[in-house]
Amino acid sequence: MLGKLMKYEIKATARLFLPIFAALLLIAVANRFILGSGSETPTIISMAIYIFIMIGMFVMALFVTIQRFYKNLLSEEGYLMFTLPVRPWQHIISKMLIAMFWVISSTFVAIFSIFIISFRYNSWQNFLQEIGNLQALIAKIGFPFYTISLEIVFSMILGLMSIILILYASMAIGHLFNNHRVLASFGAFILLNILTQILTLFIGEQYSSYIFNVSIMNDTVNQEIYFGNTPLTMAGFASELQTLMLVSIGITILFNLGYFFITNYILSKRLNLE
């Protein structure tokens, strides 16, 4: 049933995103030729349109994330949605995954449009050459670049998930009130962010003294710099960086679970559609 929910959600939102994706890519192609013409006024106008469409694309992604959740689950449509043989957590997951899909798709479309505008064959060759040089350097110094890169990408995905889930939790909390629900949702969003920052700083302080403790150990033979409890070598730095990444990922997962459970509990036990 989760798959059917996602299929319905992506069909309902594709009609909003696909036209703006097409518009952005078309104006990017137009900019590619206009920039080569050397005409100043058309270049300014076309670039302004391009930037306007790109900003509008990401604003729409935020708007759709909020609007689809509120309209389908917290407004009068909720009466229909909650009569389906689907648990509340499935509604939350389906909307979250599709919202993430469109944000990530928008990012890739934006990057591809920039590539269309700035593409030069010689520049592409130089870029590939620099990538090859970077790979050779990484292999030489033994830095686990690809492992850490994957951790960074995973952390970014969790961060995106966190933004969406805190919006859902805020709207769910705001809907507990009989009046001024939008204002209550905004207040809940601010409160959740403050609590998140406080807890993040508290947890971070427990590890910062270990991870970022740089000291110089003197002995009769040599002098070594320590990063935490590890000598400050490339391998030591990579080890500490991975520890920091894993701690950050763990904290984000905990917060995401908290936001999810708040939303699921309210939709399951305390939902008020009146």
N, C-alpha and C positions, 0 to 999 in steps of 0.2 A: 504493500500500500504506500510505503514511503516513496517508491519509485514513481507511482502514479501521481502523487502529490507534486513531486519535483517536475514531472513532465508537464503537468497543468501549469505550474508556476513559471516554468521557462517559456511556455507558449504565451502566457499572459504578459510577460515582460519583454519578450523578443521584439514585439511590434513597436516597442519604445526605443530599444537600443540599436537594432539593426539599421534603421534609417539614419541615426546620428553617426554610427560607425561609417556608413557609406558616405555621408556628407563630409566627414573629416578626411577620409582617404581621397575623395574627389578634390577637395580644396587643397590637399597636400600635393596632389599631382599638378593641379593648376599652379600652385606656388612654385613648383619645381621648374616650370617653363617661364613663369613671370619673372622669377629671380634671375634667370639666365638672360632675359631681354634687356636688363639694365634700366628699365623704366621705374622711376622713383615712386610716383603717385600710385600706380597700380600695385606695386610691391607692398607699400604701406597698407593699402586697403585690403589686399588679399591676406596679408599676415595678420591684420586685425581680425578679420573674419575667422581665420584659422584658430587663433588664440581664443576667440569668443566661443567657437564650437567646442574646442577641447575643454575649456573650463565648464561649459554647459554640460558636457558629457559626464564629468565627475560629479557635478552638482546633482544631475539627474540620478546618478547611481545612489547618492545619499538619500535623495528624495524618495526614490522607489523603495529603498530598504525600509524607510520609516513608514511610507504610505501603504505598502503591501501588508506589513504586519498589523498596522493599526486598523486598516479598513477590513481586512479579512477576518481578524480574530477578536478585535476589541470594539468594533462597531456593530450595527445591526446584522451585517453579514455573518457575524460570529454565531448567531442562532443556527444558520444553515451549516456552517463549517463544523460546528461541534455536534451536529447530528450524524455526521459521517462516522463510519466504524474505524476511527483513527484516534490514537491517543494524542494528547496535547504535545508531548515531546516530539512526536513525528511532525506536527505542524511547525514547531520551532526549528527542528533540524532542516526540514525541506526549505523553509524560507531563508535560513542562514546560509545554506550551501549555494542556493541560487543567487543570493545577494553577493556572496564571495565570488561566484563564477563571473558575474557581470563586472564587478570591480576589477578583477584580474584581467578579464577580457579587455576592458577599457584601457588598462595600463599597457597591454601588449599592442592594442590598436594605436595608442598614442605614440609608443616607441617606434612602431612600424611607419607611422606617418612622418615622424622626424627623420627616419632613415630615408624615406622617399624624397624629402626635401633636400637633405644634405648629401645624398649619395654622389660620390665621385669614384670612378673606377680606380684611379691611382690611390685615393684615400683609403678605399677598401683593401687594396693590396698592402698598404702601409699598416693598416689596422691588423690584418692577419699576421703580418710579420712581427708586429709588436706582441701579439698574443703568443706567437711561437717563442719569442725571446723571454717573455714572462714565464711560460711553461718550463723553459730550460733553466731559468733562475730558480724557480720553485723546486724543481727536481734536484738542483745542485745543493741548495741549502737545507733540503729535507723538511720544509715547512708543509704541514698537512693542509694545503690550501683548499683542496676540493672537499675534504671532510668538513672543514670549518665553513666553507661556502654553503654546503648543504644545511648545516646547522643554522646559518644566518637566514637562508630562505625559509626553513621551517619555522624559525622564530618570527619572521615577517608574516607568514600565513597565520600563525597563532595570534599575532598582534591584530591582524585584520579581523579575525574571528572575535577577538576581545572587544573591538569597537562595535561590532554588530550586536553582540550579546549584551553589552552594557546598555545599548539603545533599547533593546527588547525588554530588559529588566526594568529600565526607567519607565517605559510606557506601561508595563504591567503594574508597577507600583502606583503610578499616577492614576491608573484606572480603578484603584481601590477607593478613591475619593468620589463623592457624589457630585461635587461641583468643581469647576476650574481644573479639569483633568489635564489639560495641556500644560498649564502652569505647574501643577503638581508633578507631572512627568519631567519637566525641565528642572524643577527643584531636586527630584530624585536623581536625575543625571548628574547634577553638580555634587550632591552628597555622596553618591557612589564613587565619583572620581576622586573626591577628597579622601574618602576612606581607602581607596585603592592606593593613592599616593602615600598615605601615612603608613600603611602596611608594607608597601614596597620599600620605602626608606628604612623601616624597622628591620625587615628581613635582610636588606642590602647591607646594613651596618654590621650585621652578624658575620658577614663574609668579607667585607671590604678590608678589614684589618689584616685578614689572612692573605687575600688575593693581591692587594696592592701594597703590601708591606715590603718596601725595598730597603735593604740594608747592606752595609759593607762589612764583610767578615775579614779581619786581619789575622794573619799568622806569620810565622818567620819565613815562609817560603814564597807565598803569593798573596794576592788580594783578590777576593771574589765578591761579586755583587749578587745578592740573593733577591729573587722575586717571589715573595711568600716564603716557602720553605724549599724552593727549587733554585739552583744556580741559574743566573740570567743568561742562558744560552737560547738558541733558536728553539730547541726542543723543549726547554723549560718554559719559555714564553708561550709556545703553542699549547702546552699542557695546561697552563694557568688560564689561557684564553678559552680553551674548551671547557674548563671547569666553570668559568664565568658564564659561558653560553648555556651550559646545561642548567645552572642555577636559575638563569633568566627564563629559560624555557619552562622549568618546573614551576616557577612563580606564576607565569602567565597561564599555565594549564590550571592551576588551583583557582585563580581568579575566574577563568572561563567557566569552570565547573560551578563556582559560586553564582555567577550571573545566570547560568542555565537553570540551576536548581530553584533560584528565586522565581524566574519566569515560569517554569514548569509548575511549581507549587501554586502560584497565583492562578494560572490558567486551569489547573486541575481542581483546586479547592476553594478559591476565593473570587472566582470570576463574577463580575457584575456588569451585565450588558444593558442595564436600564439607564 
